[in-house]
Amino acid sequence: MKPVIALTKGRLEKQFIKFLKDLDYDVNPLLDKGRKLQVETDHFCAIFAKGIDVATYVEYGIADLGIVGEDILLEVQPDVFDLLPFPFGKCRFAIAGEPSNLTPLRKQRIATKYPNITTKYFRDQGKSVDIVKLEGSVELAPLLGLADDIVDIVETGNTLKENGLVVKEEMLTISARLIANRNSLKLKRAILTPLIDSFRIEEEII
């Protein structure tokens, strides 16, 4: 029986495939999958899902391992084992807004897709803020007066710049992570350990 790995579709998927290729894994089945959501390789079976769903598939044991952004782990806190960081998918959480934005007299209002991460960060700073949860482009919020600032993931900063926003404070750096189902680590240790170790060796080299 081969291990099942849940991959986050999109950018992390492409970066993980490159990572595997550098480790001399045969990645052709992953590259040639077309619209398939399940693919079998020589070493594992892969399923492709959105990041938050990857965590769910791993938590419920549908997948033994998962490749997911650290933002998902921090925000959702799924019941999975966080094994190790990957040397890709690196970006940072930041507070951003209009450069001339004055400090409001009322409680500061922050728009974000990540209310739990944002609340914890400001609480740790001893600050109380009002959180506005958004699902789409949070950059609109300060421009339209919905919020004073935003908290979001920043990679290049180009989107902020194009919308007249600037980074006011960097919060934390994150990366892609390898997660595991807790029961799988116990029951399938023999087949999972070689795979996990191959990822860990590359991580240490980099």
C-alpha positions as CSV (number, residue, x, y, z in Angstrom):
1,M,0.0,0.0,0.0
2,K,1.4,3.4,-1.0
3,P,1.2,6.5,1.1
4,V,-1.4,9.1,0.1
5,I,-0.2,12.7,-0.1
6,A,-2.6,15.6,-0.4
7,L,-1.2,18.5,-2.4
8,T,-2.3,22.1,-2.3
9,K,-3.3,23.0,-5.9
10,G,-1.6,25.8,-7.7
11,R,1.6,27.5,-6.7
12,L,2.5,25.1,-3.8
13,E,1.8,22.1,-6.1
14,K,4.2,23.4,-8.7
15,Q,6.9,24.1,-6.2
16,F,6.5,20.7,-4.5
17,I,6.8,19.0,-7.9
18,K,10.0,20.8,-8.6
19,F,11.2,19.9,-5.1
20,L,10.5,16.2,-5.9
21,K,12.3,16.4,-9.2
22,D,15.4,17.8,-7.5
23,L,15.2,14.7,-5.3
24,D,15.2,12.5,-8.4
25,Y,11.6,11.3,-8.0
26,D,9.7,10.6,-11.2
27,V,7.3,13.5,-11.4
28,N,5.9,12.8,-14.9
29,P,2.6,11.4,-13.6
30,L,2.1,14.6,-11.6
31,L,3.0,16.8,-14.6
32,D,0.8,14.9,-17.0
33,K,-2.3,14.7,-14.7
34,G,-4.5,17.0,-16.8
35,R,-7.7,17.6,-14.8
36,K,-7.3,14.5,-12.7
37,L,-7.6,15.1,-9.0
38,Q,-6.0,11.7,-8.1
39,V,-2.7,10.5,-9.5
40,E,-0.5,7.5,-8.7
41,T,3.3,7.6,-8.8
42,D,5.9,5.0,-8.2
43,H,6.2,6.1,-4.6
44,F,2.9,7.5,-3.5
45,C,-0.7,8.4,-4.5
46,A,-1.4,12.1,-4.8
47,I,-4.7,13.9,-4.4
48,F,-5.1,17.6,-5.2
49,A,-7.2,20.0,-3.2
50,K,-7.5,23.6,-1.9
51,G,-5.2,24.3,1.1
52,I,-7.8,24.3,3.8
53,D,-9.2,21.0,2.4
54,V,-5.7,19.4,2.4
55,A,-5.6,19.9,6.1
56,T,-9.1,18.3,6.4
57,Y,-8.2,15.3,4.3
58,V,-5.1,14.7,6.5
59,E,-6.9,15.3,9.8
60,Y,-9.6,12.7,8.9
61,G,-7.0,10.2,7.6
62,I,-8.0,10.3,3.9
63,A,-4.5,11.4,3.2
64,D,-1.5,10.2,5.3
65,L,0.6,13.3,4.5
66,G,-0.2,16.8,3.2
67,I,1.7,19.8,1.7
68,V,0.1,22.9,2.9
69,G,0.8,26.6,3.6
70,E,1.7,27.4,7.2
71,D,-1.1,30.0,7.2
72,I,-3.7,27.2,7.1
73,L,-2.1,25.6,10.2
74,L,-2.0,28.9,12.1
75,E,-5.5,30.0,11.2
76,V,-7.5,26.8,11.3
77,Q,-5.3,24.8,13.7
78,P,-6.3,21.3,12.4
79,D,-5.6,18.2,14.5
80,V,-2.6,17.1,12.5
81,F,1.1,16.5,13.1
82,D,3.3,19.4,11.8
83,L,6.4,17.5,10.7
84,L,8.7,20.0,9.0
85,P,9.1,23.1,6.9
86,F,9.9,23.0,3.2
87,P,12.4,25.4,1.5
88,F,9.6,26.8,-0.7
89,G,6.3,28.7,-0.3
90,K,8.1,31.3,1.8
91,C,6.2,34.6,2.4
92,R,5.3,36.8,5.3
93,F,2.3,38.1,7.2
94,A,2.2,41.9,7.4
95,I,0.0,44.8,8.4
96,A,-0.5,47.1,5.5
97,G,-2.5,50.2,4.7
98,E,-2.4,53.7,3.1
99,P,0.8,55.5,4.0
100,S,-0.9,58.7,5.1
101,N,-3.5,56.9,7.2
102,L,-3.9,58.6,10.6
103,T,-4.5,56.7,13.8
104,P,-8.3,56.6,14.3
105,L,-9.9,57.9,17.5
106,R,-12.1,54.8,17.6
107,K,-10.8,51.3,18.0
108,Q,-8.6,50.3,15.0
109,R,-10.4,48.2,12.4
110,I,-8.5,45.5,10.5
111,A,-9.7,43.7,7.4
112,T,-8.3,40.2,6.8
113,K,-8.9,36.7,5.6
114,Y,-7.1,35.5,8.8
115,P,-9.1,36.6,11.9
116,N,-7.6,34.1,14.3
117,I,-4.0,34.9,13.3
118,T,-4.7,38.6,13.4
119,T,-6.6,38.6,16.8
120,K,-3.7,36.6,18.4
121,Y,-1.1,38.9,17.0
122,F,-2.7,42.1,18.3
123,R,-3.6,40.4,21.6
124,D,0.0,39.5,22.1
125,Q,0.9,43.1,21.5
126,G,-1.6,44.2,24.2
127,K,-3.9,45.8,21.6
128,S,-7.6,45.3,21.0
129,V,-8.9,45.8,17.4
130,D,-12.1,45.2,15.5
131,I,-11.7,42.5,12.9
132,V,-13.5,42.5,9.5
133,K,-13.4,39.1,7.9
134,L,-13.2,39.2,4.1
135,E,-12.7,36.3,1.6
136,G,-11.6,38.3,-1.5
137,S,-9.2,41.1,-2.1
138,V,-8.6,42.7,1.2
139,E,-6.6,45.5,-0.4
140,L,-10.0,47.2,-1.2
141,A,-10.9,47.6,2.4
142,P,-8.8,50.6,3.4
143,L,-9.3,52.2,-0.1
144,L,-13.1,52.2,0.4
145,G,-13.1,53.0,4.1
146,L,-14.2,49.6,5.4
147,A,-11.0,49.2,7.5
148,D,-8.0,51.3,8.6
149,D,-5.5,48.6,7.7
150,I,-5.3,45.0,6.5
151,V,-3.4,41.9,7.6
152,D,-2.5,39.6,4.7
153,I,0.2,37.4,3.3
154,V,2.8,39.4,1.3
155,E,5.1,37.8,-1.2
156,T,6.4,40.4,-3.6
157,G,4.4,43.4,-2.4
158,N,3.4,44.3,-6.0
159,T,-0.3,44.1,-5.3
160,L,0.0,46.4,-2.3
161,K,2.1,48.9,-4.4
162,E,-0.3,48.9,-7.3
163,N,-3.2,49.7,-5.0
164,G,-1.3,52.5,-3.2
165,L,-0.7,50.5,0.0
166,V,2.5,50.0,2.0
167,V,3.7,47.5,4.6
168,K,3.5,49.1,8.0
169,E,4.7,46.2,10.1
170,E,5.9,42.7,9.4
171,M,4.4,40.1,11.6
172,L,5.9,36.7,10.9
173,T,7.5,34.6,8.2
174,I,5.8,31.4,7.0
175,S,6.6,28.6,4.5
176,A,5.0,25.4,3.1
177,R,4.8,22.6,5.7
178,L,4.7,18.8,5.6
179,I,1.8,17.6,7.8
180,A,0.7,14.1,8.8
181,N,-2.3,12.2,10.1
182,R,-1.5,11.2,13.7
183,N,-2.8,7.6,13.3
184,S,-1.0,7.2,10.0
185,L,2.3,8.0,11.6
186,K,1.8,5.1,14.0
187,L,0.1,2.5,11.8
188,K,2.0,3.2,8.6
189,R,5.4,4.2,10.0
190,A,7.3,1.6,7.8
191,I,6.1,3.1,4.5
192,L,5.9,6.8,5.6
193,T,9.4,7.1,7.2
194,P,11.5,6.7,4.1
195,L,9.4,9.3,2.3
196,I,9.5,11.8,5.2
197,D,13.2,11.2,5.7
198,S,13.9,12.0,2.0
199,F,12.1,15.4,2.4
200,R,13.9,16.1,5.7
201,I,17.4,15.4,4.2
202,E,16.8,17.9,1.5
203,E,15.5,20.4,4.0
204,E,18.6,20.1,6.0
205,I,20.9,20.5,3.0
206,I,19.1,23.6,1.9
